[in-house]
């Protein structure tokens, strides 16, 4: 099948480039975990929760909407880019002005020192939205991987150098700024190779209007998804402290590495390929079912490896001072199979122009996830919180795929769910072991 081969070819290119970036990410984490303390990481993570929200506001679903368009005049291109530059300035300033609110919320005075770095990082992130979307639209994954790899190496090196001459918090806070600035400069440079070309600052801001119908639902989903993905970090930092957040955030980060390797490396390739066959739902469904089955098996195998060897992984990746992370990783590993598959669902909704349904799923999943997170926080126990996260991921998985199959594909989801059974059995065995051993 031509479409299927195109998808896997695009995914292979994306994964090949992304893996070098993830290797750099992993090396960076291993190095920095031995230089900075869990509390220092927790303080930075607490600010990152809010900066992620401002990133989402500035992006507003614009990236995926650009990927879906077929033509773009130069004046429109420049107008959209010019608007993102203005938005970046406003968002960065707004985040800086929100310093007293953020400090008062967390009751951590040290946040005042690091918010200026984050504000500048938000500006560069926003400026990179348009050129990065151009690169993704044309599947220039080699260029994208060069951007990610260079940004990670430069930002980590800068952090280490600064830590030798100034306060550790300032050094660690500089990393996101250098990361986003380097990423923007390289994306802007490489965008000259795309069909739409390198943008320059323009004033035709009205050019963004045709993108609203797609981006509005995408932004709404991102908004809802933000709270789903970050409520746990916000509440852990607020009610349990920065040190607890440092431990929890590292456990969650390690759990996300399989998602990065198996899913995040693939998703940039899905939307550009599938959108070409959006009118043939039967073919898209067959591709989807085959793709997600293979993904679920890979996710289950990786989850089992992490579950069995989490002690050794933490020792190698983080060092002996992070032993509290081990039981949390064992629990969170149970969510990897469904998370690996679920993380690709958004690309299919986007490619089929059903971001409205993506938003609906996001609303319900956020309600479910928020309930689980609040329950875990009320127990003041990171283990209970981790179990709650695992349960909510499984519920959200069933919800999203029932909507995708019943409403979009016009099919029963039973055949799809039956293909998930092998991965489900592996997860069930790990769950039984975790409960017996009382992780």
C-alpha positions as CSV (number, residue, x, y, z in Angstrom):
1,X,0.0,0.0,0.0
2,X,1.6,3.3,-1.2
3,X,0.2,5.4,1.7
4,X,1.4,2.9,4.3
5,X,4.9,2.8,2.8
6,X,5.0,6.6,2.6
7,X,4.0,6.8,6.3
8,X,6.7,4.4,7.5
9,X,9.3,6.0,5.3
10,X,8.5,9.4,6.7
11,X,8.5,8.0,10.3
12,X,11.9,6.3,9.7
13,X,13.4,9.6,8.6
14,X,11.9,11.4,11.6
15,X,13.0,8.8,14.1
16,X,16.6,8.7,12.7
17,X,17.0,12.4,13.2
18,X,15.1,12.6,16.5
19,X,17.1,9.8,18.2
20,X,20.3,11.8,18.0
21,X,18.5,14.6,19.7
22,X,17.1,12.3,22.4
23,X,20.5,10.9,23.0
24,X,21.7,14.4,23.6
25,X,18.7,15.0,25.9
26,X,19.6,11.9,27.9
27,X,23.3,12.8,28.1
28,X,22.3,16.3,29.3
29,X,20.0,14.9,32.0
30,X,22.7,12.5,33.3
31,X,25.3,15.3,33.4
32,X,23.1,18.0,35.0
33,X,21.6,15.5,37.6
34,X,25.1,15.2,39.0
35,X,25.7,18.9,39.1
36,X,22.4,20.2,40.5
37,X,20.2,19.1,43.4
38,X,16.6,17.8,43.3
39,X,15.4,21.0,45.0
40,X,17.1,23.1,42.3
41,X,15.5,21.1,39.6
42,X,12.2,21.4,41.4
43,X,12.4,25.2,41.4
44,X,13.1,25.3,37.7
45,X,10.3,22.8,37.0
46,X,7.8,24.9,38.9
47,X,8.5,27.8,36.6
48,X,8.5,25.6,33.6
49,X,4.9,24.7,34.3
50,X,3.8,28.3,33.8
51,X,6.2,28.9,30.9
52,X,4.7,26.0,29.1
53,X,1.3,27.6,29.5
54,X,2.6,30.8,28.0
55,X,4.2,28.9,25.1
56,X,0.8,27.3,24.4
57,X,-0.8,30.8,24.4
58,X,1.7,32.1,22.0
59,X,1.5,29.1,19.6
60,X,-2.3,29.0,19.7
61,X,-2.5,26.0,17.4
62,X,-0.8,27.9,14.6
63,X,1.9,25.3,13.8
64,X,-0.4,22.4,12.9
65,X,-2.7,24.8,10.9
66,X,0.3,25.9,8.8
67,X,1.2,22.3,8.1
68,X,-2.2,21.7,6.6
69,X,-2.3,24.6,4.2
70,X,-1.3,24.1,0.5
71,X,-0.4,27.7,-0.6
72,X,0.8,30.8,1.1
73,X,1.6,34.2,-0.5
74,X,4.8,36.0,0.6
75,X,2.9,38.9,2.1
76,X,0.7,36.5,4.1
77,X,3.8,34.5,5.2
78,X,5.5,37.6,6.4
79,X,2.4,39.0,8.1
80,X,1.9,35.7,10.0
81,X,5.6,35.8,11.1
82,X,5.4,39.4,12.0
83,X,2.4,38.7,14.2
84,X,4.3,35.9,16.0
85,X,7.2,38.3,16.7
86,X,4.8,40.8,18.3
87,X,3.0,38.1,20.2
88,X,6.4,36.8,21.5
89,X,7.3,40.3,22.8
90,X,3.9,40.6,24.5
91,X,4.0,37.1,26.0
92,X,7.5,37.5,27.3
93,X,6.7,40.8,28.9
94,X,3.4,39.5,30.4
95,X,5.3,36.5,31.9
96,X,7.8,38.9,33.5
97,X,5.1,41.1,34.9
98,X,3.4,38.0,36.4
99,X,6.5,37.4,38.6
100,X,4.8,38.5,41.9
101,X,1.9,36.2,41.2
102,X,4.0,33.2,40.5
103,X,6.3,33.8,43.5
104,X,3.2,34.3,45.8
105,X,1.6,31.1,44.5
106,X,4.6,28.9,45.2
107,X,6.0,30.8,48.2
108,X,9.5,30.4,46.7
109,X,11.4,33.7,46.7
110,X,14.2,32.3,44.5
111,X,11.8,32.3,41.5
112,X,12.4,36.0,41.1
113,X,15.9,35.3,40.0
114,X,15.0,32.9,37.2
115,X,11.8,34.3,35.6
116,X,13.7,36.9,33.5
117,X,15.5,34.1,31.7
118,X,12.2,32.3,31.1
119,X,10.6,35.5,29.7
120,X,13.4,35.9,27.1
121,X,13.1,32.2,26.2
122,X,9.4,32.6,25.5
123,X,10.1,35.3,23.0
124,X,12.5,33.2,21.0
125,X,10.1,30.2,21.2
126,X,7.3,32.2,19.7
127,X,9.5,33.5,16.9
128,X,10.4,30.0,15.9
129,X,6.8,28.8,15.4
130,X,6.5,29.8,11.7
131,X,9.9,28.6,10.4
132,X,9.6,25.3,12.4
133,X,6.1,24.7,10.9
134,X,7.6,25.2,7.4
135,X,10.2,22.6,8.1
136,X,7.7,20.1,9.5
137,X,5.3,20.7,6.6
138,X,8.0,19.5,4.2
139,X,9.3,16.7,6.4
140,X,12.8,18.2,6.6
141,X,13.6,16.0,9.5
142,X,17.4,16.1,9.1
143,X,17.3,19.9,9.5
144,X,15.0,19.6,12.5
145,X,17.2,17.0,14.2
146,X,20.3,19.3,13.6
147,X,18.3,22.1,15.3
148,X,17.4,19.9,18.3
149,X,20.9,18.4,18.7
150,X,22.7,21.7,18.4
151,X,20.3,23.5,20.8
152,X,20.7,20.8,23.4
153,X,24.5,20.7,23.2
154,X,24.9,24.5,23.3
155,X,22.4,25.0,26.1
156,X,23.9,22.2,28.3
157,X,27.4,23.4,27.7
158,X,26.4,27.0,28.6
159,X,24.7,25.8,31.8
160,X,27.8,23.9,32.9
161,X,30.1,26.9,32.2
162,X,27.8,29.4,34.0
163,X,27.5,27.1,37.0
164,X,31.2,27.5,37.5
165,X,31.0,31.3,37.9
166,X,27.6,32.1,39.4
167,X,24.7,30.9,41.4
168,X,23.5,27.4,40.4
169,X,19.9,28.6,39.9
170,X,21.0,31.2,37.4
171,X,23.0,28.6,35.5
172,X,20.1,26.1,35.4
173,X,17.6,28.9,34.5
174,X,19.8,29.9,31.5
175,X,19.3,26.5,29.8
176,X,15.8,27.0,28.4
177,X,16.7,30.5,27.2
178,X,19.8,29.3,25.3
179,X,17.8,26.3,24.0
180,X,15.0,28.4,22.5
181,X,17.4,31.1,21.2
182,X,19.6,28.6,19.4
183,X,16.5,26.7,18.1
184,X,15.0,29.9,16.6
185,X,18.2,31.0,14.9
186,X,18.8,27.6,13.2
187,X,15.1,27.2,12.2
188,X,15.1,30.6,10.7
189,X,18.3,29.8,8.8
190,X,17.0,26.4,7.5
191,X,13.5,27.8,6.5
192,X,15.0,29.2,3.3
193,X,15.0,25.7,2.0
194,X,11.3,25.3,2.3
195,X,8.6,25.9,-0.4
196,X,7.3,29.0,1.5
197,X,10.8,30.4,2.0
198,X,12.4,32.3,4.9
199,X,9.9,34.8,6.4
200,X,10.7,38.4,7.3
201,X,8.8,40.7,9.5
202,X,5.6,41.8,7.8
203,X,2.5,43.8,8.9
204,X,-0.3,42.0,7.1
205,X,-1.5,40.5,10.4
206,X,-4.9,39.7,8.8
207,X,-3.2,36.8,7.0
208,X,-3.8,34.7,10.0
209,X,-7.6,34.8,9.6
210,X,-7.9,31.8,7.2
211,X,-6.1,29.6,9.8
212,X,-8.5,30.4,12.6
213,X,-11.0,27.6,11.9
214,X,-8.4,24.9,12.3
215,X,-6.2,26.6,14.9
216,X,-9.1,27.6,17.2
217,X,-9.9,24.0,18.0
218,X,-6.3,23.0,18.1
219,X,-5.6,25.9,20.6
220,X,-8.6,24.9,22.7
221,X,-7.3,21.3,22.8
222,X,-3.8,22.5,23.7
223,X,-5.3,24.7,26.5
224,X,-7.2,21.8,28.0
225,X,-4.3,19.4,27.5
226,X,-2.0,21.8,29.3
227,X,-3.9,21.5,32.5
228,X,-4.1,17.8,32.1
229,X,-0.3,17.5,31.6
230,X,0.8,20.1,34.2
231,X,-1.8,20.1,37.0
232,X,0.2,17.4,38.9
233,X,3.4,19.5,38.8
234,X,1.6,22.6,39.9
235,X,0.0,21.0,42.9
236,X,3.0,19.0,43.9
237,X,5.1,22.2,44.0
238,X,2.4,24.1,45.7
239,X,1.4,21.7,48.4
240,X,4.4,19.3,48.8
241,X,7.4,21.5,48.0
242,X,10.2,21.9,45.4
243,X,12.2,18.9,46.5
244,X,9.2,16.6,46.0
245,X,8.6,18.1,42.6
246,X,12.2,17.5,41.7
247,X,11.8,13.8,42.5
248,X,8.4,13.4,40.8
249,X,9.4,15.4,37.7
250,X,12.5,13.2,37.2
251,X,10.4,10.0,37.5
252,X,7.9,11.4,35.0
253,X,10.7,12.5,32.7
254,X,12.2,9.0,32.6
255,X,8.8,7.5,31.9
256,X,8.4,10.0,29.0
257,X,11.7,8.9,27.3
258,X,10.0,5.8,25.7
259,X,7.3,8.2,24.5
260,X,10.0,10.3,22.9
261,X,11.7,7.4,21.3
262,X,8.6,5.5,20.2
263,X,6.1,8.3,19.6
264,X,7.3,11.9,19.7
265,X,9.9,10.9,17.0
266,X,7.1,9.6,14.8
267,X,4.2,12.1,15.2
268,X,5.8,14.9,13.1
269,X,5.7,12.5,10.2
270,X,2.1,11.4,10.6
271,X,0.1,14.5,9.9
272,X,1.9,15.6,6.7
273,X,1.5,12.1,5.2
274,X,-2.0,11.1,6.3
275,X,-3.5,14.5,5.3
276,X,-2.9,13.5,1.6
277,X,-5.3,10.5,2.0
278,X,-7.9,12.2,4.3
279,X,-10.7,11.4,1.9
280,X,-10.1,7.7,2.1
281,X,-11.1,6.8,5.6
282,X,-11.0,3.1,5.0
283,X,-7.4,3.2,4.0
284,X,-6.5,5.5,6.8
285,X,-8.1,3.2,9.4
286,X,-6.2,0.2,8.1
287,X,-3.0,2.1,8.3
288,X,-3.9,3.3,11.8
289,X,-4.7,-0.1,13.1
290,X,-1.5,-1.7,11.8
291,X,0.6,1.2,13.0
292,X,-0.9,1.3,16.6
293,X,-0.6,-2.5,17.0
294,X,3.1,-2.4,16.3
295,X,3.5,0.6,18.5
296,X,1.6,-1.0,21.4
297,X,3.9,-4.1,21.4
298,X,7.0,-1.9,21.3
299,X,5.6,0.2,24.2
300,X,4.8,-2.9,26.3
301,X,8.3,-4.3,25.8
302,X,9.9,-1.0,26.8
303,X,7.6,-0.7,29.8
304,X,8.6,-4.2,31.0
305,X,12.3,-3.4,30.7
306,X,11.9,-0.2,32.7
307,X,9.8,-2.0,35.3
308,X,12.4,-4.7,35.8
309,X,15.5,-2.6,35.7
310,X,14.4,0.8,37.2
311,X,16.9,0.6,40.0
312,X,19.9,0.2,37.7
313,X,18.4,2.9,35.3
314,X,18.1,5.5,38.1
315,X,21.7,4.8,39.3
316,X,23.1,5.2,35.8
317,X,21.0,8.1,34.7
318,X,20.7,10.2,37.8
319,X,23.1,8.9,40.4
320,X,22.7,7.4,43.9
321,X,21.1,10.6,45.4
322,X,17.9,10.0,43.4
323,X,16.8,6.6,44.9
324,X,13.4,8.0,45.7
325,X,12.6,8.1,42.0
326,X,12.7,4.2,41.7
327,X,9.3,3.2,43.0
328,X,7.6,6.0,41.1
329,X,9.2,4.9,37.8
330,X,7.9,1.3,38.4
331,X,4.4,2.6,38.8
332,X,4.5,5.1,35.9
333,X,5.9,2.5,33.6
334,X,2.5,0.8,33.6
335,X,1.1,3.7,31.6
336,X,3.7,3.5,28.9
337,X,1.9,1.1,26.5
338,X,-1.3,3.2,26.4
339,X,0.6,6.5,26.4
340,X,2.7,5.4,23.4
341,X,-0.4,4.7,21.3
342,X,-2.5,7.6,22.7
343,X,0.2,10.1,21.9
344,X,-0.3,9.5,18.2
345,X,-4.0,9.9,18.2
346,X,-3.9,13.7,17.9
347,X,-2.0,13.5,14.6
348,X,-4.8,11.4,13.1
349,X,-7.5,13.8,14.3
350,X,-5.5,16.7,12.9
351,X,-4.8,15.1,9.5
352,X,-8.5,14.2,9.1
353,X,-9.4,17.8,10.0
354,X,-11.3,16.8,13.2
355,X,-9.6,19.1,15.7
356,X,-13.1,19.7,17.0
357,X,-13.3,16.1,18.2
358,X,-9.7,16.4,19.5
359,X,-10.9,19.3,21.7
360,X,-13.9,17.3,22.9
361,X,-11.7,14.4,23.9
362,X,-9.3,16.8,25.6
363,X,-12.1,18.3,27.7
364,X,-13.3,15.0,29.0
365,X,-9.8,13.6,29.6
366,X,-8.8,16.7,31.5
367,X,-11.7,16.3,33.8
368,X,-10.8,12.7,34.4
369,X,-7.1,13.4,34.9
370,X,-7.7,16.4,37.2
371,X,-9.8,14.2,39.4
372,X,-7.1,11.6,39.7
373,X,-4.4,14.2,40.4
374,X,-6.4,16.0,43.0
375,X,-7.0,12.6,44.8
376,X,-3.3,11.9,44.8
377,X,-2.4,15.3,46.1
378,X,-4.9,15.1,48.9
379,X,-3.1,11.9,50.1
380,X,0.2,13.9,50.2
381,X,1.8,10.7,48.7
382,X,3.7,10.6,45.4
383,X,3.0,6.9,45.1
384,X,-0.7,7.4,45.3
385,X,-0.4,10.2,42.8
386,X,1.5,8.0,40.4
387,X,-1.1,5.2,40.6
388,X,-3.8,7.8,39.9
389,X,-2.0,9.0,36.8
390,X,-1.7,5.5,35.5
391,X,-5.4,4.8,35.9
392,X,-6.5,8.1,34.3
393,X,-4.3,7.4,31.2
394,X,-6.0,4.1,30.6
395,X,-9.5,5.7,30.9
396,X,-8.5,8.5,28.5
397,X,-7.1,5.9,26.1
398,X,-10.4,4.1,25.8
399,X,-12.3,7.4,25.5
400,X,-10.1,8.8,22.7
401,X,-10.2,5.7,20.5
402,X,-13.9,5.2,20.9
403,X,-14.5,8.7,19.6
404,X,-11.9,8.2,16.8
405,X,-13.5,5.0,15.6
406,X,-17.2,5.6,16.2
407,X,-17.4,9.2,15.0
408,X,-14.5,9.5,12.5
409,X,-13.9,6.1,11.1
410,X,-17.6,5.1,11.5
411,X,-16.5,1.7,12.8
412,X,-16.7,-0.3,16.0
413,X,-13.6,0.1,18.1
414,X,-13.7,-3.6,19.2
415,X,-11.4,-4.7,16.4
416,X,-8.9,-2.0,17.3
417,X,-9.1,-2.8,21.0
418,X,-8.6,-6.5,20.4
419,X,-5.3,-5.7,18.7
420,X,-4.2,-4.0,22.0
421,X,-4.8,-7.2,23.9
422,X,-1.2,-8.5,23.8
423,X,0.2,-5.3,25.2
424,X,-2.7,-5.2,27.7
425,X,-1.7,-8.7,29.1
426,X,1.9,-7.5,29.6
427,X,0.7,-4.4,31.5
428,X,-1.7,-6.5,33.6
429,X,1.1,-8.8,34.6
430,X,3.3,-5.8,35.7
431,X,0.4,-4.3,37.5
432,X,-0.2,-7.5,39.5
433,X,3.5,-7.7,40.4
434,X,3.5,-4.0,41.5
435,X,0.5,-4.5,43.7
436,X,1.9,-7.6,45.3
437,X,5.3,-5.9,46.0
438,X,3.4,-2.7,47.1
439,X,5.4,-0.2,45.1
